[in-house]
Amino acid sequence: MVSREFLRQLEGYGLTTAQILYRLPDHPDVLQTYVWQDYDLAPKFPVLHDFLAFWERELDGPLHSVRVSHSQLIKPAEFRAVNGVLTIH
């Protein structure tokens, strides 16, 4: 059985990590860090946007900033052209 994550990678999804800084509800001068990671489509990041919309709608800690990094795990094969052929007997 093929995993859901592998199928998503074949569809173009890559691993996205977001470092979210948010303010504590009781102490607004204090910032807390939350790290979120999921498979998402760059550059629009619809999965991350859905998560951030959920955060703003359901959680009390207001967002301060979000830093995003993204990597395609399945990439086109890398190859190098050869200039000649060496035959060894």
PyMOL Python script that loads the backbone (N, CA, C, O; Angstrom):
from pymol import cmd

cmd.read_pdbstr("""\
ATOM      1  N   MET A   1       0.839  -1.182   0.000  1.00  0.00           N
ATOM      2  CA  MET A   1       0.000   0.000   0.000  1.00  0.00           C
ATOM      3  C   MET A   1       0.882   1.244   0.000  1.00  0.00           C
ATOM      4  O   MET A   1       1.802   1.356   0.811  1.00  0.00           O
ATOM      5  N   VAL A   2       0.610   2.158  -0.889  1.00  0.00           N
ATOM      6  CA  VAL A   2       1.386   3.401  -1.011  1.00  0.00           C
ATOM      7  C   VAL A   2       0.850   4.417  -0.001  1.00  0.00           C
ATOM      8  O   VAL A   2      -0.361   4.569   0.155  1.00  0.00           O
ATOM      9  N   SER A   3       1.759   5.105   0.678  1.00  0.00           N
ATOM     10  CA  SER A   3       1.339   6.077   1.693  1.00  0.00           C
ATOM     11  C   SER A   3       0.739   7.324   1.040  1.00  0.00           C
ATOM     12  O   SER A   3       1.067   7.674  -0.094  1.00  0.00           O
ATOM     13  N   ARG A   4      -0.134   7.970   1.778  1.00  0.00           N
ATOM     14  CA  ARG A   4      -0.788   9.200   1.313  1.00  0.00           C
ATOM     15  C   ARG A   4       0.239  10.296   1.065  1.00  0.00           C
ATOM     16  O   ARG A   4       0.117  11.061   0.108  1.00  0.00           O
ATOM     17  N   GLU A   5       1.259  10.374   1.931  1.00  0.00           N
ATOM     18  CA  GLU A   5       2.291  11.403   1.797  1.00  0.00           C
ATOM     19  C   GLU A   5       3.083  11.225   0.504  1.00  0.00           C
ATOM     20  O   GLU A   5       3.401  12.205  -0.169  1.00  0.00           O
ATOM     21  N   PHE A   6       3.401   9.976   0.156  1.00  0.00           N
ATOM     22  CA  PHE A   6       4.143   9.726  -1.083  1.00  0.00           C
ATOM     23  C   PHE A   6       3.310  10.115  -2.297  1.00  0.00           C
ATOM     24  O   PHE A   6       3.832  10.711  -3.239  1.00  0.00           O
ATOM     25  N   LEU A   7       2.035   9.787  -2.287  1.00  0.00           N
ATOM     26  CA  LEU A   7       1.160  10.177  -3.400  1.00  0.00           C
ATOM     27  C   LEU A   7       1.081  11.691  -3.535  1.00  0.00           C
ATOM     28  O   LEU A   7       1.053  12.212  -4.650  1.00  0.00           O
ATOM     29  N   ARG A   8       1.046  12.392  -2.426  1.00  0.00           N
ATOM     30  CA  ARG A   8       1.009  13.860  -2.476  1.00  0.00           C
ATOM     31  C   ARG A   8       2.302  14.419  -3.068  1.00  0.00           C
ATOM     32  O   ARG A   8       2.276  15.404  -3.806  1.00  0.00           O
ATOM     33  N   GLN A   9       3.429  13.790  -2.744  1.00  0.00           N
ATOM     34  CA  GLN A   9       4.709  14.243  -3.295  1.00  0.00           C
ATOM     35  C   GLN A   9       4.713  14.058  -4.810  1.00  0.00           C
ATOM     36  O   GLN A   9       5.243  14.904  -5.531  1.00  0.00           O
ATOM     37  N   LEU A  10       4.137  12.977  -5.298  1.00  0.00           N
ATOM     38  CA  LEU A  10       4.051  12.758  -6.746  1.00  0.00           C
ATOM     39  C   LEU A  10       3.154  13.797  -7.412  1.00  0.00           C
ATOM     40  O   LEU A  10       3.322  14.100  -8.593  1.00  0.00           O
ATOM     41  N   GLU A  11       2.207  14.340  -6.662  1.00  0.00           N
ATOM     42  CA  GLU A  11       1.312  15.375  -7.183  1.00  0.00           C
ATOM     43  C   GLU A  11       1.943  16.761  -7.138  1.00  0.00           C
ATOM     44  O   GLU A  11       1.323  17.730  -7.576  1.00  0.00           O
ATOM     45  N   GLY A  12       3.173  16.876  -6.614  1.00  0.00           N
ATOM     46  CA  GLY A  12       3.858  18.161  -6.593  1.00  0.00           C
ATOM     47  C   GLY A  12       3.963  18.798  -5.220  1.00  0.00           C
ATOM     48  O   GLY A  12       4.552  19.870  -5.079  1.00  0.00           O
ATOM     49  N   TYR A  13       3.402  18.156  -4.212  1.00  0.00           N
ATOM     50  CA  TYR A  13       3.495  18.700  -2.866  1.00  0.00           C
ATOM     51  C   TYR A  13       4.914  18.539  -2.346  1.00  0.00           C
ATOM     52  O   TYR A  13       5.606  17.585  -2.699  1.00  0.00           O
ATOM     53  N   GLY A  14       5.343  19.464  -1.513  1.00  0.00           N
ATOM     54  CA  GLY A  14       6.647  19.392  -0.875  1.00  0.00           C
ATOM     55  C   GLY A  14       6.489  19.598   0.621  1.00  0.00           C
ATOM     56  O   GLY A  14       5.441  20.040   1.093  1.00  0.00           O
ATOM     57  N   LEU A  15       7.529  19.276   1.352  1.00  0.00           N
ATOM     58  CA  LEU A  15       7.483  19.425   2.802  1.00  0.00           C
ATOM     59  C   LEU A  15       7.628  20.898   3.165  1.00  0.00           C
ATOM     60  O   LEU A  15       8.609  21.548   2.803  1.00  0.00           O
ATOM     61  N   THR A  16       6.644  21.410   3.880  1.00  0.00           N
ATOM     62  CA  THR A  16       6.624  22.811   4.283  1.00  0.00           C
ATOM     63  C   THR A  16       6.721  22.892   5.797  1.00  0.00           C
ATOM     64  O   THR A  16       6.004  22.197   6.518  1.00  0.00           O
ATOM     65  N   THR A  17       7.613  23.745   6.266  1.00  0.00           N
ATOM     66  CA  THR A  17       7.771  23.975   7.698  1.00  0.00           C
ATOM     67  C   THR A  17       7.534  25.456   7.965  1.00  0.00           C
ATOM     68  O   THR A  17       8.081  26.319   7.278  1.00  0.00           O
ATOM     69  N   ALA A  18       6.717  25.736   8.964  1.00  0.00           N
ATOM     70  CA  ALA A  18       6.432  27.128   9.333  1.00  0.00           C
ATOM     71  C   ALA A  18       6.785  27.327  10.800  1.00  0.00           C
ATOM     72  O   ALA A  18       6.345  26.571  11.666  1.00  0.00           O
ATOM     73  N   GLN A  19       7.582  28.349  11.066  1.00  0.00           N
ATOM     74  CA  GLN A  19       7.869  28.758  12.436  1.00  0.00           C
ATOM     75  C   GLN A  19       6.916  29.906  12.745  1.00  0.00           C
ATOM     76  O   GLN A  19       7.011  30.983  12.157  1.00  0.00           O
ATOM     77  N   ILE A  20       6.009  29.665  13.665  1.00  0.00           N
ATOM     78  CA  ILE A  20       4.966  30.633  13.989  1.00  0.00           C
ATOM     79  C   ILE A  20       5.286  31.267  15.336  1.00  0.00           C
ATOM     80  O   ILE A  20       5.438  30.576  16.344  1.00  0.00           O
ATOM     81  N   LEU A  21       5.385  32.587  15.337  1.00  0.00           N
ATOM     82  CA  LEU A  21       5.533  33.328  16.590  1.00  0.00           C
ATOM     83  C   LEU A  21       4.173  33.938  16.916  1.00  0.00           C
ATOM     84  O   LEU A  21       3.546  34.583  16.076  1.00  0.00           O
ATOM     85  N   TYR A  22       3.734  33.722  18.147  1.00  0.00           N
ATOM     86  CA  TYR A  22       2.443  34.268  18.568  1.00  0.00           C
ATOM     87  C   TYR A  22       2.556  34.837  19.979  1.00  0.00           C
ATOM     88  O   TYR A  22       3.452  34.481  20.745  1.00  0.00           O
ATOM     89  N   ARG A  23       1.632  35.720  20.295  1.00  0.00           N
ATOM     90  CA  ARG A  23       1.628  36.359  21.613  1.00  0.00           C
ATOM     91  C   ARG A  23       0.780  35.537  22.577  1.00  0.00           C
ATOM     92  O   ARG A  23      -0.269  35.013  22.205  1.00  0.00           O
ATOM     93  N   LEU A  24       1.244  35.432  23.807  1.00  0.00           N
ATOM     94  CA  LEU A  24       0.468  34.732  24.828  1.00  0.00           C
ATOM     95  C   LEU A  24      -0.740  35.588  25.204  1.00  0.00           C
ATOM     96  O   LEU A  24      -0.595  36.795  25.400  1.00  0.00           O
ATOM     97  N   PRO A  25      -1.921  34.992  25.309  1.00  0.00           N
ATOM     98  CA  PRO A  25      -3.131  35.779  25.603  1.00  0.00           C
ATOM     99  C   PRO A  25      -3.044  36.538  26.934  1.00  0.00           C
ATOM    100  O   PRO A  25      -3.482  37.685  27.020  1.00  0.00           O
ATOM    101  N   ASP A  26      -2.483  35.908  27.964  1.00  0.00           N
ATOM    102  CA  ASP A  26      -2.422  36.560  29.285  1.00  0.00           C
ATOM    103  C   ASP A  26      -1.245  37.519  29.424  1.00  0.00           C
ATOM    104  O   ASP A  26      -1.258  38.402  30.282  1.00  0.00           O
ATOM    105  N   HIS A  27      -0.221  37.345  28.575  1.00  0.00           N
ATOM    106  CA  HIS A  27       0.979  38.184  28.627  1.00  0.00           C
ATOM    107  C   HIS A  27       1.334  38.613  27.195  1.00  0.00           C
ATOM    108  O   HIS A  27       2.208  38.006  26.577  1.00  0.00           O
ATOM    109  N   PRO A  28       0.687  39.628  26.669  1.00  0.00           N
ATOM    110  CA  PRO A  28       0.870  40.000  25.257  1.00  0.00           C
ATOM    111  C   PRO A  28       2.280  40.454  24.885  1.00  0.00           C
ATOM    112  O   PRO A  28       2.608  40.527  23.701  1.00  0.00           O
ATOM    113  N   ASP A  29       3.113  40.758  25.870  1.00  0.00           N
ATOM    114  CA  ASP A  29       4.486  41.155  25.556  1.00  0.00           C
ATOM    115  C   ASP A  29       5.417  39.959  25.381  1.00  0.00           C
ATOM    116  O   ASP A  29       6.578  40.125  25.006  1.00  0.00           O
ATOM    117  N   VAL A  30       4.916  38.756  25.650  1.00  0.00           N
ATOM    118  CA  VAL A  30       5.726  37.537  25.558  1.00  0.00           C
ATOM    119  C   VAL A  30       5.375  36.798  24.267  1.00  0.00           C
ATOM    120  O   VAL A  30       4.203  36.575  23.961  1.00  0.00           O
ATOM    121  N   LEU A  31       6.420  36.420  23.511  1.00  0.00           N
ATOM    122  CA  LEU A  31       6.217  35.655  22.284  1.00  0.00           C
ATOM    123  C   LEU A  31       6.520  34.187  22.532  1.00  0.00           C
ATOM    124  O   LEU A  31       7.467  33.849  23.243  1.00  0.00           O
ATOM    125  N   GLN A  32       5.720  33.329  21.950  1.00  0.00           N
ATOM    126  CA  GLN A  32       5.903  31.879  22.030  1.00  0.00           C
ATOM    127  C   GLN A  32       6.096  31.356  20.609  1.00  0.00           C
ATOM    128  O   GLN A  32       5.577  31.934  19.654  1.00  0.00           O
ATOM    129  N   THR A  33       6.844  30.260  20.470  1.00  0.00           N
ATOM    130  CA  THR A  33       7.107  29.669  19.154  1.00  0.00           C
ATOM    131  C   THR A  33       6.326  28.376  18.993  1.00  0.00           C
ATOM    132  O   THR A  33       6.227  27.576  19.923  1.00  0.00           O
ATOM    133  N   TYR A  34       5.773  28.180  17.800  1.00  0.00           N
ATOM    134  CA  TYR A  34       5.112  26.934  17.431  1.00  0.00           C
ATOM    135  C   TYR A  34       5.659  26.526  16.065  1.00  0.00           C
ATOM    136  O   TYR A  34       5.728  27.357  15.160  1.00  0.00           O
ATOM    137  N   VAL A  35       6.049  25.266  15.903  1.00  0.00           N
ATOM    138  CA  VAL A  35       6.560  24.790  14.615  1.00  0.00           C
ATOM    139  C   VAL A  35       5.511  23.874  13.996  1.00  0.00           C
ATOM    140  O   VAL A  35       5.087  22.896  14.612  1.00  0.00           O
ATOM    141  N   TRP A  36       5.098  24.196  12.778  1.00  0.00           N
ATOM    142  CA  TRP A  36       4.088  23.447  12.033  1.00  0.00           C
ATOM    143  C   TRP A  36       4.757  22.834  10.822  1.00  0.00           C
ATOM    144  O   TRP A  36       5.587  23.478  10.182  1.00  0.00           O
ATOM    145  N   GLN A  37       4.404  21.579  10.492  1.00  0.00           N
ATOM    146  CA  GLN A  37       5.001  20.918   9.334  1.00  0.00           C
ATOM    147  C   GLN A  37       3.949  20.042   8.662  1.00  0.00           C
ATOM    148  O   GLN A  37       3.245  19.278   9.322  1.00  0.00           O
ATOM    149  N   ASP A  38       3.854  20.164   7.336  1.00  0.00           N
ATOM    150  CA  ASP A  38       2.914  19.354   6.556  1.00  0.00           C
ATOM    151  C   ASP A  38       3.329  19.438   5.092  1.00  0.00           C
ATOM    152  O   ASP A  38       4.218  20.212   4.738  1.00  0.00           O
ATOM    153  N   TYR A  39       2.688  18.646   4.250  1.00  0.00           N
ATOM    154  CA  TYR A  39       2.937  18.710   2.814  1.00  0.00           C
ATOM    155  C   TYR A  39       2.031  19.777   2.219  1.00  0.00           C
ATOM    156  O   TYR A  39       0.836  19.828   2.508  1.00  0.00           O
ATOM    157  N   ASP A  40       2.624  20.636   1.377  1.00  0.00           N
ATOM    158  CA  ASP A  40       1.875  21.768   0.837  1.00  0.00           C
ATOM    159  C   ASP A  40       2.407  22.118  -0.549  1.00  0.00           C
ATOM    160  O   ASP A  40       3.487  21.674  -0.940  1.00  0.00           O
ATOM    161  N   LEU A  41       1.647  22.911  -1.281  1.00  0.00           N
ATOM    162  CA  LEU A  41       2.012  23.338  -2.633  1.00  0.00           C
ATOM    163  C   LEU A  41       2.569  24.750  -2.605  1.00  0.00           C
ATOM    164  O   LEU A  41       1.875  25.692  -2.224  1.00  0.00           O
ATOM    165  N   ALA A  42       3.833  24.896  -3.012  1.00  0.00           N
ATOM    166  CA  ALA A  42       4.425  26.235  -3.114  1.00  0.00           C
ATOM    167  C   ALA A  42       4.033  26.821  -4.467  1.00  0.00           C
ATOM    168  O   ALA A  42       3.852  26.046  -5.406  1.00  0.00           O
ATOM    169  N   PRO A  43       3.895  28.091  -4.626  1.00  0.00           N
ATOM    170  CA  PRO A  43       4.151  29.188  -3.701  1.00  0.00           C
ATOM    171  C   PRO A  43       2.908  29.679  -2.967  1.00  0.00           C
ATOM    172  O   PRO A  43       3.008  30.593  -2.148  1.00  0.00           O
ATOM    173  N   LYS A  44       1.732  29.094  -3.239  1.00  0.00           N
ATOM    174  CA  LYS A  44       0.504  29.624  -2.616  1.00  0.00           C
ATOM    175  C   LYS A  44       0.231  29.055  -1.228  1.00  0.00           C
ATOM    176  O   LYS A  44      -0.445  29.705  -0.431  1.00  0.00           O
ATOM    177  N   PHE A  45       0.732  27.868  -0.913  1.00  0.00           N
ATOM    178  CA  PHE A  45       0.606  27.233   0.392  1.00  0.00           C
ATOM    179  C   PHE A  45      -0.837  27.187   0.908  1.00  0.00           C
ATOM    180  O   PHE A  45      -1.131  27.766   1.954  1.00  0.00           O
ATOM    181  N   PRO A  46      -1.740  26.507   0.190  1.00  0.00           N
ATOM    182  CA  PRO A  46      -3.142  26.469   0.634  1.00  0.00           C
ATOM    183  C   PRO A  46      -3.343  25.744   1.964  1.00  0.00           C
ATOM    184  O   PRO A  46      -4.206  26.144   2.746  1.00  0.00           O
ATOM    185  N   VAL A  47      -2.580  24.700   2.242  1.00  0.00           N
ATOM    186  CA  VAL A  47      -2.729  23.964   3.503  1.00  0.00           C
ATOM    187  C   VAL A  47      -2.305  24.845   4.678  1.00  0.00           C
ATOM    188  O   VAL A  47      -2.973  24.870   5.712  1.00  0.00           O
ATOM    189  N   LEU A  48      -1.205  25.560   4.519  1.00  0.00           N
ATOM    190  CA  LEU A  48      -0.742  26.468   5.573  1.00  0.00           C
ATOM    191  C   LEU A  48      -1.748  27.593   5.796  1.00  0.00           C
ATOM    192  O   LEU A  48      -2.029  27.951   6.940  1.00  0.00           O
ATOM    193  N   HIS A  49      -2.289  28.149   4.725  1.00  0.00           N
ATOM    194  CA  HIS A  49      -3.277  29.223   4.874  1.00  0.00           C
ATOM    195  C   HIS A  49      -4.524  28.723   5.613  1.00  0.00           C
ATOM    196  O   HIS A  49      -5.096  29.445   6.429  1.00  0.00           O
ATOM    197  N   ASP A  50      -4.943  27.478   5.320  1.00  0.00           N
ATOM    198  CA  ASP A  50      -6.086  26.910   6.044  1.00  0.00           C
ATOM    199  C   ASP A  50      -5.770  26.777   7.530  1.00  0.00           C
ATOM    200  O   ASP A  50      -6.611  27.076   8.379  1.00  0.00           O
ATOM    201  N   PHE A  51      -4.544  26.323   7.844  1.00  0.00           N
ATOM    202  CA  PHE A  51      -4.160  26.182   9.251  1.00  0.00           C
ATOM    203  C   PHE A  51      -4.130  27.546   9.945  1.00  0.00           C
ATOM    204  O   PHE A  51      -4.612  27.678  11.070  1.00  0.00           O
ATOM    205  N   LEU A  52      -3.570  28.551   9.285  1.00  0.00           N
ATOM    206  CA  LEU A  52      -3.501  29.879   9.900  1.00  0.00           C
ATOM    207  C   LEU A  52      -4.893  30.488  10.073  1.00  0.00           C
ATOM    208  O   LEU A  52      -5.141  31.202  11.044  1.00  0.00           O
ATOM    209  N   ALA A  53      -5.797  30.210   9.138  1.00  0.00           N
ATOM    210  CA  ALA A  53      -7.180  30.683   9.288  1.00  0.00           C
ATOM    211  C   ALA A  53      -7.835  30.005  10.487  1.00  0.00           C
ATOM    212  O   ALA A  53      -8.556  30.647  11.251  1.00  0.00           O
ATOM    213  N   PHE A  54      -7.582  28.696  10.653  1.00  0.00           N
ATOM    214  CA  PHE A  54      -8.086  27.989  11.832  1.00  0.00           C
ATOM    215  C   PHE A  54      -7.518  28.615  13.105  1.00  0.00           C
ATOM    216  O   PHE A  54      -8.248  28.825  14.074  1.00  0.00           O
ATOM    217  N   TRP A  55      -6.226  28.910  13.104  1.00  0.00           N
ATOM    218  CA  TRP A  55      -5.565  29.498  14.279  1.00  0.00           C
ATOM    219  C   TRP A  55      -6.256  30.806  14.674  1.00  0.00           C
ATOM    220  O   TRP A  55      -6.628  30.999  15.832  1.00  0.00           O
ATOM    221  N   GLU A  56      -6.421  31.691  13.705  1.00  0.00           N
ATOM    222  CA  GLU A  56      -7.018  33.002  13.998  1.00  0.00           C
ATOM    223  C   GLU A  56      -8.477  32.888  14.421  1.00  0.00           C
ATOM    224  O   GLU A  56      -8.964  33.699  15.208  1.00  0.00           O
ATOM    225  N   ARG A  57      -9.172  31.886  13.899  1.00  0.00           N
ATOM    226  CA  ARG A  57     -10.593  31.715  14.202  1.00  0.00           C
ATOM    227  C   ARG A  57     -10.805  31.041  15.569  1.00  0.00           C
ATOM    228  O   ARG A  57     -11.726  31.408  16.299  1.00  0.00           O
ATOM    229  N   GLU A  58      -9.958  30.056  15.917  1.00  0.00           N
ATOM    230  CA  GLU A  58     -10.232  29.215  17.083  1.00  0.00           C
ATOM    231  C   GLU A  58      -9.323  29.441  18.296  1.00  0.00           C
ATOM    232  O   GLU A  58      -9.733  29.148  19.419  1.00  0.00           O
ATOM    233  N   LEU A  59      -8.114  29.948  18.104  1.00  0.00           N
ATOM    234  CA  LEU A  59      -7.164  30.053  19.207  1.00  0.00           C
ATOM    235  C   LEU A  59      -7.051  31.492  19.701  1.00  0.00           C
ATOM    236  O   LEU A  59      -7.308  32.442  18.960  1.00  0.00           O
ATOM    237  N   ASP A  60      -6.662  31.633  20.966  1.00  0.00           N
ATOM    238  CA  ASP A  60      -6.616  32.950  21.599  1.00  0.00           C
ATOM    239  C   ASP A  60      -5.326  33.717  21.340  1.00  0.00           C
ATOM    240  O   ASP A  60      -5.339  34.947  21.356  1.00  0.00           O
ATOM    241  N   GLY A  61      -4.211  33.027  21.100  1.00  0.00           N
ATOM    242  CA  GLY A  61      -2.925  33.698  20.929  1.00  0.00           C
ATOM    243  C   GLY A  61      -2.816  34.365  19.569  1.00  0.00           C
ATOM    244  O   GLY A  61      -2.743  33.668  18.557  1.00  0.00           O
ATOM    245  N   PRO A  62      -2.802  35.712  19.509  1.00  0.00           N
ATOM    246  CA  PRO A  62      -2.698  36.386  18.212  1.00  0.00           C
ATOM    247  C   PRO A  62      -1.336  36.147  17.559  1.00  0.00           C
ATOM    248  O   PRO A  62      -0.305  36.113  18.232  1.00  0.00           O
ATOM    249  N   LEU A  63      -1.352  35.983  16.247  1.00  0.00           N
ATOM    250  CA  LEU A  63      -0.127  35.733  15.484  1.00  0.00           C
ATOM    251  C   LEU A  63       0.745  36.982  15.447  1.00  0.00           C
ATOM    252  O   LEU A  63       0.252  38.101  15.307  1.00  0.00           O
ATOM    253  N   HIS A  64       2.035  36.769  15.575  1.00  0.00           N
ATOM    254  CA  HIS A  64       3.002  37.853  15.439  1.00  0.00           C
ATOM    255  C   HIS A  64       3.675  37.780  14.076  1.00  0.00           C
ATOM    256  O   HIS A  64       3.702  38.766  13.340  1.00  0.00           O
ATOM    257  N   SER A  65       4.226  36.597  13.733  1.00  0.00           N
ATOM    258  CA  SER A  65       4.886  36.420  12.440  1.00  0.00           C
ATOM    259  C   SER A  65       4.957  34.940  12.098  1.00  0.00           C
ATOM    260  O   SER A  65       4.846  34.074  12.966  1.00  0.00           O
ATOM    261  N   VAL A  66       5.145  34.673  10.807  1.00  0.00           N
ATOM    262  CA  VAL A  66       5.265  33.301  10.306  1.00  0.00           C
ATOM    263  C   VAL A  66       6.434  33.261   9.340  1.00  0.00           C
ATOM    264  O   VAL A  66       6.493  34.042   8.391  1.00  0.00           O
ATOM    265  N   ARG A  67       7.366  32.345   9.586  1.00  0.00           N
ATOM    266  CA  ARG A  67       8.517  32.128   8.697  1.00  0.00           C
ATOM    267  C   ARG A  67       8.333  30.757   8.051  1.00  0.00           C
ATOM    268  O   ARG A  67       8.125  29.759   8.741  1.00  0.00           O
ATOM    269  N   VAL A  68       8.411  30.716   6.713  1.00  0.00           N
ATOM    270  CA  VAL A  68       8.107  29.489   5.972  1.00  0.00           C
ATOM    271  C   VAL A  68       9.328  29.009   5.207  1.00  0.00           C
ATOM    272  O   VAL A  68      10.046  29.800   4.596  1.00  0.00           O
ATOM    273  N   SER A  69       9.554  27.695   5.251  1.00  0.00           N
ATOM    274  CA  SER A  69      10.555  27.069   4.382  1.00  0.00           C
ATOM    275  C   SER A  69       9.885  25.885   3.698  1.00  0.00           C
ATOM    276  O   SER A  69       8.980  25.261   4.252  1.00  0.00           O
ATOM    277  N   HIS A  70      10.343  25.586   2.487  1.00  0.00           N
ATOM    278  CA  HIS A  70       9.679  24.563   1.671  1.00  0.00           C
ATOM    279  C   HIS A  70      10.739  23.804   0.880  1.00  0.00           C
ATOM    280  O   HIS A  70      11.714  24.390   0.409  1.00  0.00           O
ATOM    281  N   SER A  71      10.539  22.494   0.741  1.00  0.00           N
ATOM    282  CA  SER A  71      11.462  21.676  -0.044  1.00  0.00           C
ATOM    283  C   SER A  71      10.686  20.596  -0.774  1.00  0.00           C
ATOM    284  O   SER A  71       9.906  19.859  -0.172  1.00  0.00           O
ATOM    285  N   GLN A  72      10.907  20.512  -2.071  1.00  0.00           N
ATOM    286  CA  GLN A  72      10.341  19.415  -2.854  1.00  0.00           C
ATOM    287  C   GLN A  72      11.205  18.195  -2.590  1.00  0.00           C
ATOM    288  O   GLN A  72      12.409  18.227  -2.840  1.00  0.00           O
ATOM    289  N   LEU A  73      10.617  17.133  -2.094  1.00  0.00           N
ATOM    290  CA  LEU A  73      11.395  15.956  -1.746  1.00  0.00           C
ATOM    291  C   LEU A  73      11.645  15.067  -2.959  1.00  0.00           C
ATOM    292  O   LEU A  73      12.682  14.410  -3.049  1.00  0.00           O
ATOM    293  N   ILE A  74      10.705  15.048  -3.883  1.00  0.00           N
ATOM    294  CA  ILE A  74      10.903  14.298  -5.116  1.00  0.00           C
ATOM    295  C   ILE A  74      11.228  15.310  -6.200  1.00  0.00           C
ATOM    296  O   ILE A  74      10.404  16.159  -6.538  1.00  0.00           O
ATOM    297  N   LYS A  75      12.435  15.211  -6.741  1.00  0.00           N
ATOM    298  CA  LYS A  75      12.914  16.182  -7.729  1.00  0.00           C
ATOM    299  C   LYS A  75      13.257  15.462  -9.022  1.00  0.00           C
ATOM    300  O   LYS A  75      13.458  14.248  -9.024  1.00  0.00           O
ATOM    301  N   PRO A  76      13.326  16.191 -10.108  1.00  0.00           N
ATOM    302  CA  PRO A  76      13.755  15.558 -11.353  1.00  0.00           C
ATOM    303  C   PRO A  76      15.146  14.953 -11.188  1.00  0.00           C
ATOM    304  O   PRO A  76      15.991  15.480 -10.464  1.00  0.00           O
ATOM    305  N   ALA A  77      15.356  13.856 -11.864  1.00  0.00           N
ATOM    306  CA  ALA A  77      16.660  13.184 -11.759  1.00  0.00           C
ATOM    307  C   ALA A  77      17.763  14.094 -12.284  1.00  0.00           C
ATOM    308  O   ALA A  77      17.595  14.792 -13.284  1.00  0.00           O
ATOM    309  N   GLU A  78      18.886  14.069 -11.590  1.00  0.00           N
ATOM    310  CA  GLU A  78      20.023  14.856 -12.037  1.00  0.00           C
ATOM    311  C   GLU A  78      20.921  13.954 -12.872  1.00  0.00           C
ATOM    312  O   GLU A  78      21.201  12.818 -12.489  1.00  0.00           O
ATOM    313  N   PHE A  79      21.368  14.460 -14.006  1.00  0.00           N
ATOM    314  CA  PHE A  79      22.272  13.674 -14.833  1.00  0.00           C
ATOM    315  C   PHE A  79      23.313  14.595 -15.435  1.00  0.00           C
ATOM    316  O   PHE A  79      23.137  15.812 -15.475  1.00  0.00           O
ATOM    317  N   ARG A  80      24.392  14.004 -15.900  1.00  0.00           N
ATOM    318  CA  ARG A  80      25.491  14.750 -16.475  1.00  0.00           C
ATOM    319  C   ARG A  80      25.805  14.157 -17.832  1.00  0.00           C
ATOM    320  O   ARG A  80      25.893  12.937 -17.968  1.00  0.00           O
ATOM    321  N   ALA A  81      25.976  14.993 -18.829  1.00  0.00           N
ATOM    322  CA  ALA A  81      26.347  14.507 -20.148  1.00  0.00           C
ATOM    323  C   ALA A  81      27.831  14.122 -20.142  1.00  0.00           C
ATOM    324  O   ALA A  81      28.653  14.790 -19.515  1.00  0.00           O
ATOM    325  N   VAL A  82      28.160  13.039 -20.848  1.00  0.00           N
ATOM    326  CA  VAL A  82      29.542  12.572 -20.898  1.00  0.00           C
ATOM    327  C   VAL A  82      30.166  12.992 -22.230  1.00  0.00           C
ATOM    328  O   VAL A  82      29.508  13.012 -23.270  1.00  0.00           O
ATOM    329  N   ASN A  83      31.444  13.323 -22.162  1.00  0.00           N
ATOM    330  CA  ASN A  83      32.153  13.758 -23.359  1.00  0.00           C
ATOM    331  C   ASN A  83      32.664  12.607 -24.206  1.00  0.00           C
ATOM    332  O   ASN A  83      32.809  12.760 -25.419  1.00  0.00           O
ATOM    333  N   GLY A  84      32.936  11.478 -23.613  1.00  0.00           N
ATOM    334  CA  GLY A  84      33.517  10.365 -24.363  1.00  0.00           C
ATOM    335  C   GLY A  84      33.211   9.058 -23.674  1.00  0.00           C
ATOM    336  O   GLY A  84      32.611   9.024 -22.600  1.00  0.00           O
ATOM    337  N   VAL A  85      33.631   7.989 -24.307  1.00  0.00           N
ATOM    338  CA  VAL A  85      33.429   6.654 -23.765  1.00  0.00           C
ATOM    339  C   VAL A  85      34.782   5.995 -23.600  1.00  0.00           C
ATOM    340  O   VAL A  85      35.612   6.040 -24.508  1.00  0.00           O
ATOM    341  N   LEU A  86      35.005   5.397 -22.475  1.00  0.00           N
ATOM    342  CA  LEU A  86      36.245   4.691 -22.188  1.00  0.00           C
ATOM    343  C   LEU A  86      35.937   3.210 -22.106  1.00  0.00           C
ATOM    344  O   LEU A  86      35.139   2.786 -21.270  1.00  0.00           O
ATOM    345  N   THR A  87      36.551   2.430 -22.951  1.00  0.00           N
ATOM    346  CA  THR A  87      36.302   0.992 -22.963  1.00  0.00           C
ATOM    347  C   THR A  87      37.505   0.289 -22.342  1.00  0.00           C
ATOM    348  O   THR A  87      38.645   0.516 -22.749  1.00  0.00           O
ATOM    349  N   ILE A  88      37.246  -0.563 -21.358  1.00  0.00           N
ATOM    350  CA  ILE A  88      38.301  -1.322 -20.708  1.00  0.00           C
ATOM    351  C   ILE A  88      38.100  -2.801 -21.051  1.00  0.00           C
ATOM    352  O   ILE A  88      37.007  -3.344 -20.891  1.00  0.00           O
ATOM    353  N   HIS A  89      39.184  -3.450 -21.530  1.00  0.00           N
ATOM    354  CA  HIS A  89      39.085  -4.866 -21.890  1.00  0.00           C
ATOM    355  C   HIS A  89      39.378  -5.738 -20.718  1.00  0.00           C
ATOM    356  O   HIS A  89      39.342  -6.962 -20.836  1.00  0.00           O
TER     357      HIS A  89
END
""", "prot")
cmd.dss("prot")
cmd.show_as("cartoon", "prot")
cmd.util.cbc("prot")
cmd.orient("prot")
